[in-house]
């Protein structure tokens, strides 16, 4: 086949971290974007369901194509190259690192374990933000700044004495953690104000010469679908 393909909705969502990694590594790929159709108003049940959140019921090009691409678990984002057809955002990110940028893979089992640990924390934070964005009201019972304070405090302490997740080496999980923090800043530009180490981490990532212009060019790119209650 020709260039590898990364397919996803025309939003940041769960694919932006892979796009950032591909940009950093200088990989030539097709960034296949699916627009949103004008489907019926979602029911209350669909509004908060994972199926709706991922957009699987939207009538558009992806709806008609998702079962014809040969994917074992049809979903977006997906990655297709000459060796594999893959879904699940974390699996895609890790695969790209291992095959296109082994320098972004942890050097040993200990560093990999630390990376997996931080990935889990970042996933929890992202899920909290996604759930709020797609909730009926977009108003949490407890403000996210309070509800997630402990996790952010732990992350602040963790990054206070290191440049990247495993020290001085930039790894693929940094691309995921950065994107999660970036989306929190899009949600509320003051969200990271109490956390100077996290602010420094975001600034260091955005200062990488391979990414500086790309980050600026995509600063207005929306995080979630048009059906999200909160748009940012």
Residue, then its C-alpha position, 0 to 999 in steps of 0.5 A: x500500500x501507499x502511505x499509512x492512514x490514520x482515520x478519525x473524526x475531524x476533531x482532536x478527541x482521541x487521535x491528536x496525540x498520535x498526530x503529534x507523535x507522527x508530526x514529531x517523527x516526521x512520518x508521511x501519512x494520510x490524516x483521514x478525517x471524517x466529518x459529522x452528519x446531521x443525524x437525529x437528535x440523540x436520546x437521553x441514553x445515547x447522549x452519555x453512552x460510550x457509543x455516542x461519545x465515540x460517534x459510532x451512530x453518526x450518519x456519514x462516510x465512516x458509518x458506511x465504511x467502518x465494516x469494510x476496512x478489515x478492522x478486527x474491532x471497527x472503531x475510530x481512531x484507526x491505523x492502517x499500514x502495510x503490516x497491520x490494521x489497528x484500532x484503540x488509541x493507546x495501541x496505535x500510539x504505542x505501535x507508531x512509537x515502536x515502529x516509526x520512532x523507537x527512540x520514544x520507547x522507554x529503555x527498560x522495564x522500570x521506565x515502561x512501568x512508570x510510563x504505563x502508570x502515568x498513562x493510566x492517570x492521564x486516561x482517568x483525567x481525560x475520561x473525566x473531561x470527556x464525560x463532562x463534555x458529553x453530559x446533559x448539562x455540562x455542569x458537574x456536581x463538583x467542579x473538576x478543579x476540585x474533583x480532580x485536585x488530588x490527581x493533579x497534585x500527585x502529577x505536579x509532584x511527580x513532574x516537579x523533579x523531571x523534564x519528561x515522564x521518565x526523566x530526560x528522555x521524551x517518550x510516546x506517553x508524553x504525547x498523550x499526557x501533553x494532549x490531556x493537559x492541553x485539553x484541560x487548558x482549552x476547557x479552562x485556560x486557568x486550570x493549570x495555574x496552581x501547578x507550575x511544574x505542569x505548566x513548565x511541562x506543557x511549555x517544554x513540549x510546545x517548544x520542541x522545534x518539531x512541534x512548535x508550528x504544528x501546535x500553533x497551527x492547531x490551537x483552534x482545533x476543537x476537542x470534541x464533536x458538535x454533539x458535545x454539550x461543552x465545546x472547546 
